Amino acid sequence: MDENIIIVDDDRNFLESIRRGLATSGFQNIMMESDPRKAASLFEKGGTFDIALLDITMPGMNGIELLEIIRQSSPATECIMVTVLDEAQIAVNCIKKGAYDYLVKPVSKENLVLSVNRALERKRLQDILEIGKKTSQPALNNAAAFAPIVTGSSEIYRIMKEAELHSRSDVPILITGESGTGKELLAHAIHATSSRAKFPFTPVNMAALTATLFESEFFGHCKGAFTGAEKDRTGYLEFTNWGTLFLDEIGNLPLELQGKLLRFLQNGEFIKVGTSTPRKADIRIIAATNTNLERMMAKKMFRKDLYYRLRGSQLHLPPLKARKDDIPLLVDRFLEEFYRPAKSCGIKEEALSLLMDYDYPGNIRELRSIIHSAVNLAQGKPISAKHLPKPFADQNPTAEGGRPAGLSRFAPLEDMEKEYILKVYGAMQKNKLKTARVLGIVSNTLRRKLEIYGVE
């Protein structure tokens, strides 16, 4: 964990024992200081720490005096007081002066880590509240992790900053938003900024799981556990241990399977198919959905206990039509992606105007597919209106007053989707797997649509 912690105590043996207890619990940035005056000077010169553990009884300057200096110089630092005196009046005085907690020596590792984690959680919540008060764009501490999310929107930056703050804890996160808004990108960024970043990030499409596959896929199975189990299989939980499991389209998980997932979330235990021995997995859960889970709960289609277990915190990504200023930025990113290794030849203004005038029911994923198709058709030339899908290309690039033509002349969405899917299917030489990847949908969905269209 990358939180900055300072421990101030004149007893060096105690300093080392506290440092060791925190380090073995995953905390890395720990500073020890035996002189309270030097610690005070650090804060007065602008030093910043997330947590300060302060002994109350120290020579030269006691912990209460140091607490007052820290509250003035660095109000965002959460202070935890430590003392040998278990007296209620001292504890009350510390809390009144701004301390978060009060621990009595000898401090057990369990109580120490619990207090620090609770203090960090309060700090995160306060930081999140502060984001909403700021009018300026919040800065990201780990901008590289969020680089795949292309935006110039202050709202999206606030969402990313909140996600970054949540990444420091293991609180489950539920990401909501329409399909194609970038929920998996955000989940991956949270993983990349967390202490679990060096362990696996495993995305799972819950809509593709059947009742017969669920236990084998999640829990794994042993050779001979059932007909067809010719070898041992490592399930998602075992594979992802210490990492992050991303449960995409969680609202599509059948009701009869929700209880099995809930049991693991409650105690972190699972049983591999074909065995009777419980196993443990330490996993951070991030779930995502494009459906209204509250409405599903009202219809008894989604378990309330599972919902509240998953929604430790919630982040909502707005649709692309609500952030149209990002369209030119996204177009540039996709042009760089699809023209590689050749240099992008850009897009003509008339084509960009048409793209700006569209509402994108498929959101960013749909825009990406449109640009991919246009790049294929443009053959190294700048993209113009004729390279866009037919409903775009048929539009008069400029209507009265030089503005883009309105949506009223567009073809019905169903017809546009059919034509585009068939165009990509043909361009991919009728390879269903490649077509599904380009369209950003699962193979089963593509097969169903092709059956509806009467296409082999």
Secondary structure, DSSP 8 states (H G I E B T S, - for coil): ---EEEEE-S-HHHHHHHHHHHHTTT--EEEEES-HHHHHHHHHTT---SEEEEES--SSS-HHHHHHHHHHH-TTSEEEEEES---HHHHHHHHHTT-SEEEESS--HHHHHHHHHHHHHHHHHHHHHHHHH--S----TTGGGGTTS----HHHHHHHHHHHHHTTS---EEEE--TTS-HHHHHHHHHHTSTTTTS-EEEEEGGG--HHHHHHHHH-B-TTSSTT--S-B--HHHHTTTSEEEEETGGGS-HHHHHHHHHHHHHSEEE-BT---EEE---EEEEEESS-HHHHHHTTSS-HHHHHHH-SEEEE---GGG-GGGHHHHHHHHHHHHHTTS----B-HHHHHHHHT---TTHHHHHHHHHHHHHHHHTTS-B-GGGS-HHHHTS-SS-GGG----GGGS--HHHHHHHHHHHHHHHTTT-HHHHHHHHTS-HHHHHHHHHHHT--
